[in-house]
Amino acid sequence: MRYSEGADLDPSGVQDRRGGGLSGGRGLAVGGGGLGLVGVLVLVLFQVLGGGAGGGTGAAPSQLGGQLGGLGEGQTADNTQLEQQCQTGADANESVDCAVVADIESIQDYWSGVLGPDYRPTDTVFFNGSVQTDCGGATSGSGPFYCPGDQLVYIDLSFFDTLQQQFGAEGGLFVNAYVIAHEYGHHVQNLLGINQQVTPGETGPASGTVRLELQADCFAGTWADHAETVPDESGQPLIAEITQDDVDRALDAAARIGDDFIQQNLGGGTVDQDAFTHGSSEQRQRWFTTGYETGDPAQCDTFATDDLG
């Protein structure tokens, strides 16, 4: 994956609450660490590339107003270093932090084009360790998530390390973009009221929870299909190239965050479909591919089919 060297980046879609500035470099954004077994199990059951802290994507409608873009008591965001170091596509090609800034901008430009005035941009919060949200407190062990209460995406960028080190994913910039695009898929679902079709806590291979997650995968695929042509405010695309290797890496990641793979390889070794919350590896690959090959969000209606894969 390559970003357009001369493209202008806009970090205003990020609230940087890490307090430690950028990690920089071509490598992963935050080195070392990882989740540990307890964190992995939390991730397995509730949060992997979806869901939310506390309320999650299935939060009650009364939560949906929230404090859009707001900060909780005692929380601060400082984008100074992002603004200084993430100015062009060339910076995105050199720094994971800046690449994620570019991903967020491209993804939101895409959905603004698709939904028009029905799309309301929202921020991604970068945090280290723990964070307070309108859905409750969360830690790095929660994995990336979207909170409908404040309509924000949250991520500790060390999750990209976790995907490689503990899940065995190949990783890469496009895999990171897939993670972010999936979470913005949940934002789209929230804006359209799709998440209200799901009973909170529902599990199982054909549950509303699984359908919600598979649709977010599909939405991520539709953005990926258009990413090289989505214009920014200057009229030029931020993303110059997505290769087949990038897509293969995303499919590899999708397989490693399927419920069956996680239960078998990071859990107790037994696959329990009744406990599925995000879909099997095959399902996650299938629905990302559906979005990527069609480029049409209308083909992502996982709630209208009896064949989830």
Disulfide bonds with the S-S distance in Angstrom:
Cys86-Cys98 2.03
Cys135-Cys147 2.13
Cys218-Cys300 2.04
